[in-house]
Amino acid sequence: MSRKSFGAKPFSLPQPVWIIATYDENGVPNAMNAAWGGISEENEVTVCLSAGHKTCKNFAKTGAFTISMADEAHAAGCDYVGMATGNKTEDKFARAGFTAEKSGLVNAPIIRELAVCLECRVKSYDPESCILKGEIVNVSVDESALTDGKVDIVKVRALTFDPFNNAYYVIGEKVGDAWGIGRSLL
């Protein structure tokens, strides 16, 4: 087997397609697409966001943000909020086809159209490193994405970003149970 080198790149699979949503000082919702993030503690997320984003200006004022999982049904709107800037496009949220519902726990919008949402408080943000750390205070999931009270990943149809080919893919095929499929090797 031979390997091809791609050099030092931010290429990892899967990469989440997270839609970060905030309110500005007037309560106007904004959203942006972010793929460089992950869970960093039991109740903490870490996301790389450059300081020039409207989102960063917003969470600096409100101390909160939400992370919604992009999905297949809203892929165009989710991609759009990654291309348009909230610094210049006032109706970016609505143009994406999103409607906001205020979180009851943090001062940030839940995007009604996206089923899975992490409601977060800002723990820290370093504009030099672009690292945002947020405390997850709640995970809310629309009933339409549940089967027998459990999140059904097939119903969510979450997107993952392919940085090798600049493409989105849907997550959904189960191949085994975690902490189970490897038992035969113990």
C-alpha positions as CSV (number, residue, x, y, z in Angstrom):
1,M,0.0,0.0,0.0
2,S,1.4,3.4,-0.9
3,R,0.5,6.8,0.7
4,K,0.1,10.3,-0.7
5,S,1.3,13.2,1.4
6,F,-0.9,16.3,1.6
7,G,1.4,18.3,3.9
8,A,0.4,20.0,7.1
9,K,-3.2,20.8,6.6
10,P,-6.3,20.9,8.8
11,F,-7.6,17.7,7.3
12,S,-9.5,15.4,9.6
13,L,-12.5,13.2,9.1
14,P,-15.3,13.6,10.1
15,Q,-15.4,17.4,10.7
16,P,-18.7,18.7,12.1
17,V,-20.7,21.3,10.3
18,W,-21.7,23.5,13.2
19,I,-23.9,26.5,12.8
20,I,-22.9,29.0,15.6
21,A,-25.7,31.4,16.4
22,T,-25.7,34.6,18.5
23,Y,-27.7,37.7,19.2
24,D,-26.3,41.1,18.6
25,E,-26.8,44.0,21.1
26,N,-30.3,44.6,19.5
27,G,-31.5,41.0,19.8
28,V,-31.0,40.4,16.0
29,P,-29.9,36.7,15.4
30,N,-26.8,35.9,13.4
31,A,-25.3,32.6,12.3
32,M,-22.1,31.3,10.9
33,N,-20.8,27.9,9.7
34,A,-17.8,26.5,11.5
35,A,-16.1,23.1,10.9
36,W,-13.1,23.5,13.2
37,G,-14.5,22.4,16.5
38,G,-15.0,19.6,18.9
39,I,-15.9,18.4,22.4
40,S,-12.9,19.2,24.7
41,E,-14.4,18.3,28.1
42,E,-17.5,16.6,29.4
43,N,-19.5,19.8,29.2
44,E,-17.2,22.0,27.0
45,V,-16.8,22.7,23.3
46,T,-13.8,24.3,21.6
47,V,-14.2,26.1,18.3
48,C,-11.7,28.0,16.2
49,L,-13.2,31.4,15.2
50,S,-11.2,34.4,13.9
51,A,-11.9,37.6,15.8
52,G,-13.3,39.5,12.8
53,H,-16.5,37.5,12.7
54,K,-19.8,39.2,13.7
55,T,-20.4,36.1,15.8
56,C,-17.3,36.9,18.0
57,K,-18.4,40.5,18.5
58,N,-21.9,39.2,19.5
59,F,-20.8,36.6,22.0
60,A,-18.4,39.1,23.6
61,K,-21.5,41.2,24.4
62,T,-23.9,38.4,25.3
63,G,-21.7,35.8,26.8
64,A,-23.5,33.1,25.0
65,F,-23.9,31.1,21.7
66,T,-25.6,28.0,20.4
67,I,-24.2,25.3,18.2
68,S,-26.7,23.6,15.9
69,M,-25.8,20.6,13.8
70,A,-26.2,21.4,10.1
71,D,-28.4,18.9,8.3
72,E,-29.1,17.7,4.8
73,A,-32.5,19.5,4.4
74,H,-30.9,22.8,5.2
75,A,-27.5,22.3,3.6
76,A,-27.8,25.4,1.3
77,G,-28.7,27.7,4.2
78,C,-26.0,26.2,6.3
79,D,-23.4,26.7,3.6
80,Y,-24.7,30.2,2.9
81,V,-24.1,31.4,6.5
82,G,-20.4,30.3,6.0
83,M,-20.1,32.4,2.9
84,A,-22.0,35.6,3.7
85,T,-20.6,37.9,6.5
86,G,-22.9,39.1,9.2
87,N,-20.7,42.3,9.3
88,K,-22.3,43.3,5.9
89,T,-25.5,41.3,5.6
90,E,-28.1,42.3,8.1
91,D,-30.7,39.7,7.2
92,K,-28.2,36.8,6.8
93,F,-30.1,34.6,9.3
94,A,-33.5,35.0,7.5
95,R,-31.9,34.7,4.1
96,A,-30.6,31.3,5.1
97,G,-34.2,30.3,5.8
98,F,-33.7,30.2,9.6
99,T,-36.1,31.3,12.3
100,A,-34.9,32.0,15.9
101,E,-36.3,30.7,19.2
102,K,-34.7,32.3,22.2
103,S,-33.0,29.7,24.5
104,G,-34.4,29.7,27.9
105,L,-31.0,29.1,29.4
106,V,-28.5,31.3,27.5
107,N,-28.8,34.6,25.7
108,A,-28.6,33.1,22.2
109,P,-31.0,31.8,19.5
110,I,-31.9,28.3,18.8
111,I,-32.4,27.7,15.1
112,R,-35.8,26.1,14.8
113,E,-35.0,24.4,11.5
114,L,-32.0,22.5,12.8
115,A,-32.9,19.6,15.1
116,V,-29.9,19.3,17.4
117,C,-28.6,22.3,19.4
118,L,-26.0,22.8,22.1
119,E,-26.8,25.8,24.3
120,C,-23.5,27.3,25.5
121,R,-22.1,30.0,27.8
122,V,-18.7,31.6,26.8
123,K,-16.0,30.3,29.1
124,S,-13.2,32.0,27.3
125,Y,-12.1,33.5,24.0
126,D,-8.6,34.3,22.9
127,P,-8.6,36.5,19.7
128,E,-4.9,35.7,19.2
129,S,-5.3,32.0,19.0
130,C,-8.9,32.2,17.8
131,I,-9.9,29.6,20.4
132,L,-13.5,29.9,21.8
133,K,-14.3,27.6,24.8
134,G,-17.9,27.3,25.7
135,E,-19.7,25.5,28.6
136,I,-22.5,23.3,27.3
137,V,-25.5,24.1,29.6
138,N,-28.0,22.1,27.6
139,V,-28.5,20.0,24.5
140,S,-32.0,20.3,23.0
141,V,-33.3,18.1,20.2
142,D,-36.5,18.6,18.2
143,E,-39.0,15.8,18.7
144,S,-38.9,15.1,14.9
145,A,-35.4,13.7,15.4
146,L,-36.3,11.2,18.1
147,T,-37.3,7.5,18.0
148,D,-38.7,6.1,21.2
149,G,-37.3,9.2,23.1
150,K,-33.8,8.7,21.8
151,V,-31.9,10.8,19.2
152,D,-32.1,9.0,15.9
153,I,-29.0,10.0,13.8
154,V,-30.7,8.8,10.6
155,K,-33.5,11.3,11.2
156,V,-31.1,14.1,12.0
157,R,-29.3,13.6,8.7
158,A,-26.3,15.6,10.1
159,L,-23.7,16.9,7.7
160,T,-20.0,16.4,8.0
161,F,-17.4,18.4,6.1
162,D,-14.9,16.7,3.8
163,P,-11.9,19.1,3.8
164,F,-10.0,17.0,1.2
165,N,-12.7,17.7,-1.5
166,N,-14.6,20.7,-0.1
167,A,-17.8,18.7,0.1
168,Y,-20.6,17.9,2.6
169,Y,-21.7,14.3,3.4
170,V,-24.6,13.0,5.4
171,I,-23.9,10.9,8.5
172,G,-26.2,8.0,9.1
173,E,-25.1,4.4,8.4
174,K,-24.6,2.4,11.6
175,V,-21.7,-0.1,11.5
176,G,-21.6,-1.4,15.1
177,D,-22.1,-0.5,18.7
178,A,-19.5,1.6,20.6
179,W,-17.9,-0.3,23.5
180,G,-19.3,-3.5,21.9
181,I,-18.0,-4.1,18.4
182,G,-14.4,-4.6,19.7
183,R,-15.3,-7.0,22.4
184,S,-14.2,-9.9,20.3
185,L,-10.7,-8.6,20.4
186,L,-10.4,-8.4,24.2
